[in-house]
Structure formats: C-alpha cells, structure tokens
C-alpha cells in the first residue's frame, strides 16, 4: 500500500502497476474463487503484461471479465487509466471499475473513490469519493480504512473526528495493515483524540516496522534520536534510519547522513 503521509494528496497520482502486481498474488475471497476460470485468464494476463505485451493482456483480461473475474475488470480499468495497449481513457476506467465494484470488489470501490477525489475523468466530488471509500472500507479493504481515517483526521469533507479515525485505523491494523499501525502511532505521538503517549506511539511503530514498513522504521529512528518515550540512543537511531534508507526512505537517508556527519 502506498505510504500515506497523513495528508490526502492521493489519487491524482495513483500508482497503477504496483497495485496490478498485487492482484497477481492476492484475490479478494469475497469476489472470485480459485476455481473460477476467469481467475486463470486474469493471472495469465498479468504474466503477459509483465512481459510487456499489454494488447494481449487486454484480450486475456477481457476474457476473464466475461467469465466473471472482478480482478480482471479492475485490471482492464488500469490499462485504460495508464494507456497501456489502449488509448488512455479515464471514462472507460470508471466504467470498468464501477462494474467490478457492483460485483463487490473492494479495490474497485476504492479506485472509483480515487477518481472522484482527484476529478479524473469526472467532475471532482469529494463527497462521492468519501462514499466510495466508506463502501470499500466496509467491504474489508484496509487501504480504504486508512483513507477514511485520514479523512476524519483532516476534517475537510467530513467533521473532524479522531475517535472514528482511531476506530478505522484499529480495524486496518487488526487485519495486519502497517499503514493502520502507523496511523495509530501518529495519533499517540501527537495526542490527537488521545493523551499524547510516546511509548504507545513507539509500540505501534515497532509493530509496523516488523512488517517491513520503512516509515515506521524512520519514526523509530526519530524517537531514539530525540528521546521520545525512550532514552536518546544515536546508535539505535542510526540503525533504524539505515533500515528505512535501505528500503528507499529518503527522509531516513537524510537523517542518517546528518547523524553520520556529527
């Protein structure tokens, strides 16, 4: 899942192909079954796409969609979104994602929300975006749960409500989502809706870090650097910044360079 930096800049720059690759290994059990022949064609389409043949991938995705694969419908939407093998067409993207959403695909629901949120192929409509995010979240999509939580934290399109934000973040975290854990850590770190508690924040960042989350690793480094809930320990700070930097976290790289020059 993309790292949400607690501001919903999202989706005008939605990351397409990492999500598509994710569909190769994760199929929502509520939407498609392993015995569905459409799933086989969808997986074949992903393999072909990874071999840089988007036109053949589209044919396979369309066949899979006809056989009932909502993942394939989502993937067709991605092809039209990014103009891979077809002319870029956001309206067709919306059509395919809404088809998948109508059949219960939570990723499609989240994506429809993203198009409304960014005004991509449709008039910008933040209220519609929130409706779709909530639909996706209610259908178990952890990315959507975190997105809904961020909406409640920002309090722009909905009344600010840290209690509801915490509730959605806890649901995401309970399903193993590291962004949900990061969000809980952030609420405790800054005292949003809860008493400020660096130890609790550190606990949640550590949970996220065990899942390979580079943002959480960076925050653990920050806590050791400045003694937030722990004793100042620059060797530990460097260790965690190095771990995050290795995973591409630029802020951690900068912090590591700063400490190394001291």
Order of alpha helices (4+ residues) and beta strands (2+ residues): alpha-alpha-alpha-alpha-alpha-alpha-alpha-alpha-alpha-alpha-alpha-alpha-alpha-alpha
